[in-house]
Amino acid sequence: MQPTKPLGLAALAAALLLPASPQASETVLDGLDYPWSIATAGDDIYITEKAGTLGLFDGTTFSRMPVETSVPTLNDRGGGLLGLALRPDFTETRRAVVYQHVGSPEARQNRVLEIALDGEVWRETRVLLDGIPGHPLYNGGRLGFGPDGMLYVTTGWTENRARPQDMDSLAGKILRLTPEGAVPDDNPFPGSPVYSLGHRNPQGLAWDDDGQLYAAEHGQSGHDEVNRIVPGGNYGWPLVQGDETADGMIPPLAHSGRSTWAPSGLAWAEGHLLLAGLRTQGILRIMPDGTVSEAHDLGQRTRDIALRDGQILAITTNRSPRRDGASDDALLRIDPGSE
């Protein structure tokens, strides 16, 4: 383990006087190395880092713990150890699920693994799903347990125009599995893990208070989307995007037009969605009617968010997989009253 001490509270009140400046936030932990996903359990915060670690921040110390797997993690460009979901019984079992990029730069795949905390190491306990096509940039990678107790997985299109519409491919989809990795009997396509199709590169999942699923995905040259997901729905990629329509294709709840949000993590917060944006360098608010506005300008590429005790937790990935270089990423705490 590599302990890292958190920073003290940042006095950023002056930023509130300037609407164009980043809004009130505190850096509670710095020194992160390309964090990708965040989850909470009680007072503890868990963060994956792309190089292959899953760390625990207890409010005082960050313990960076390796994830030991049967196949090595390929930490290359947009691939690595990505999504994280704590099992609903995590408090008792200390088991979680992660999305792992494997193979070589010439032959990439993704896997969904169950892991368990064993002292100061996370160990693979079983492979829930493998053979997901991989790509240097478009892997999806977000995981989430829904209110129904099922595991939802987002996958990227891998720059292959046939795959998102191909029911025999796992690419360009949202998948639904039991916590043990089986196909649920009530999936929309019998015997298939596919829950929805026609996605480009979804990296956000969230459920509202009624159990409605939403997803956020990167578009092509703009046209980023937030979609209201229905079982068996086809969201059009690569046949339609933005305001384009076609029979059997579901239009987005909201999209960015020709501009780019570069959306990633998604959360539901008291009647609206909060969307982490890499290009927007902050958090957007998406209303149920599709209205989009800025919620928090953080001035940093924002990868994922989580809500806890009325506050927003966000992780940054200021390094881009297109231009890999040094960065100092952080865990931020945001006061919703600064909207």
N, C-alpha and C positions, 0 to 999 in steps of 0.2 A: 504494500500500500504506500501511496505517496500523499501524506497529509498536506493540505493547503489551507492556510488561515484565511477567513473572510475579511473583506475590507470593512472599515467603519462606515457609518451612515454618511452619505453624500449630501451636502447642503446645496440643493439645486433650486431653491425657492425663486431665485432671480430669473430662472428660465421661464417661469410662469408669466412673467410680464411681457414676454416677447412671443407672440403667437407663432412665428416662423421657427422658433427654437425648439429643441427637444423638451418634452413635458416632464413633470416631476417623476423621477424614478430613483431608486437606490441600487447601487451595485453591491450586492451582498456576498458575492463570491467571484473572484477573478482567476486568471490563469488556466481557464479551460482550453482544451485542445479540440477544436471543431466539434462541439457538442451537437447532437442531432435530435434527441428526444428527451422529454422530461415527464416524470410521473411522481405523484405524492402518495404517501401512506402515513397518516397521522402527522407527526411533526417532521418526518423524514422526507427528503427530496432525492429522487434517483435520476441520474443523468447518464445517457449513453454518449460516448465519444467515438468518433468514426474509426479511430485506430484500433478499437477492439476492447474498450474498457466500459464498465458500468459502475459509476461512482455513487457514493452515498454522502449527502450533506445533511448533517444532523442539526444545523443551525450554528455550529461552532467550528467544526472541522469537516473537510472534504476528504473522504477516503476513496482513492482511485483503485478499483479492484479489477483484475484481469477476468476476461470471460474465456474459459477454456473450452474449446470445441473440437469435435472429431475432424473437422476440415478447417484449415486456417482461414481467417478473415482476409479478404483482399481489400486492403485500404488503398484505393487508387481512384483519383479524380472524384466522381460523385458516389463511388461505392465504398462500403466499409460496414461497420456495425451501425445500423440506422435505427429503425423503430423499436419502441419499447412499450409493453403493456404489462402491468402487474396483474396476476391472476386474481379473480374475485376473492379467493381464499388465501391471498398472499400473507396476511398476518399470521396464519397458522402454518402455512407450508413453505414460506419464503421462496416461492416459485414465480417466475416471470416468463414472458415471451419476448423474443427479440427477432429482428429481421436482419439477416446476415448476407453480405455480398461475398461470393467465393469464386474460385477458378483462377484464371489468368487474364491479363489485359486483352488477350486474343480470344478467349473463350470464357465468358462471364455467366454466372447464374446467381440466383438468390434463393435463400432458404428461410423458413420460419422455424425457430427452435424454442423449445422449453428449456429453461435453465433454472438452477437452484443455487441458493447461497450456501456455501460450505465454508464456514470460517471467514477467511479473507479472500475467497475466490468464488466466482460463479462457475458452475460446471454444467455442461450440456447433459440433460436427462433424456431427451428424445427429440427427434425431428418430426415436427408436425406436418410440414409440407416442404418439398424440394422440387427442383426442376423448373423454377420460375425463371423465364428468360431475363438475362442481365444486359446492361449497357453502361458505357462510361458516364452517362448523365441521367438517363430516364429509367429509374428503377422503382418509382413509387416509394414504398418503404414504411408507410404509417400503419400502425397497429392500434386496435382498440377493442375492448370488451364492451358490447352493447348492453342495454338494459335487459335484454333477453338472455344474457349470460353467454352469448355466442362471441366468437373471435372474428373480427373483421380485419382484412388485409388489403392494402392498396398496392397495385403493381403498375409499372410504367409500360409505355408502348414500344420501347426499345428501338425507335426510329424505323419500325417496320409497319407499313401502312395496312397490311393484311391482318395483323394480329389482334388489334382491338375489337374487330368485328367477327373474329374467328372463335367460335365457342370451344374449339379444341385446343386453344392456346390460353395460358394463364396470364398473358401480357395484356396491359391496357384494361384492367378489370378492377372491380372491388370483389373480393372473395369472402365467403362466410364459412367458418368451420366451427365444430364443437371445440371446447377447450382441450380435448384429447387429439384433435387433428382430423376427425372424421367429418364426412359431409352430412349436415343435418337433414333429417327426413323432410322438413318443410322448406328446403331451398327451392327457389323458383324454377330451376332446371334440374329435374330428378337425376341424382347421382353425380351432379357437378358442383364444385365449390363456387362457381360463378354466381354472384349476387346481382351485379350490374355490369354492363359492358359499354364499349365506346368511349373509354377514358384515355387521355393522353399521358399525363404524369401526375396523378393525384397524390398529394402529400398532407392532406388534412382530413380528419374525421371528427364529427361531434354529433351528439344527440340532444334534442330539445327536451323540455319537461314532459312532453307527451310521447317520447320515445321515437320521434321522427329523426332519421339519419340525414346528415348533410356531409358533403365532401367538397374540398377545394383542390383545384388542379391547375398546373401550369399549362398555358396555351402556346400557340405557335405565333411568334412575332406579335405579342399582345394576346388578346382574347383569353386571358386567364379567367377561370370560372369558379363560382360557387354553385353547387347543384343540390337540389332536394332529391334524395335517393329513394326510389321505390323498387321493390323486389322485381327483378327481371327487366329493369329499365335500360334502354339504350340511349346513351348520351352523345352519340353522333360522331365522335372522332374516328377516322379523319374525314368523314363525309360532309359534316357540317360543323360550323363553329359560330360563336357570337349570336347574332340575330338570324342567321340562316336557319331554314326549317326544311324538314323532309318527313314523309310519312314514317311513323314508328319511332321517330327520334324526339327525345325530350329536351326542350331548350333549357338553358341555365337559369337559375334564380337570379343571378347577377353575373356580369362579366365586365372586363376592363376595357373593352373596345380595342383600339390600336395602341393604347398605353399598356404598361406592364406593372403588375403588382409583384410578380414572382411569389405566389402564395405558398405557405407551408402549413404550420400548425393551425388548428381550428378549435374553438371552445364555445360553449353556450353559456351566456351570462345574463340572467334576468330579462328574458324577452328578446334577446338579439344574439347574433354570432359575433365573436371576435376572431379576426384573421391575422395571423403573423405574416408579415411581408418582408421578403429579402430586398427587393428593389425599392419598395416604399420606405424601408428602414423604420418600421414601426408596426402599429396595430390598427387595422381597419375595423369599422363597425358595419355589419350587414344586417339590415332589418328583415323581418319575415316577408315584407313586400318587395324585397330586392334593392331597397335604397342603400347606397354605400356612402359612408363618410369616414373621416379620420377620427380615430379614438385617441391614439397616443403616438406622437412623433418621438421616437427614441433616438434617432440619428445613427442607428446601427442595423445591420442586416439581422432581422429577427427570424429565427428558425422555428421555434415552438413555444407554446404557452400552456399554462395550467392555472386553474383558479383554486385558491385556498383561503378560507377565513376572510372572504370579502376582498382579497387582494389578488393581483395578477402576477404570476411568475413567468418570466420570459428568459429564453436562452438565445444568445447571439452566435451566428457563424459569419464573422466578418471576412473570412477567407472564402473565395469562390472556387468551385471545382473546375471552372474554366480558366482560372488564373491562380493556381495554387501558390501560396506564399505565406510568410509569417503573419500571425495575428494573435491577439490576446482576447479571447472570448470570455464571456461573463454570464452569470446568472443575475438577472435584474428583478427587483420588486417594484411594482407600479401601483400607485394609489388611484383607484377608479374615480375618486373625486377630482382628479386633474383633467377629466375629459372636457 
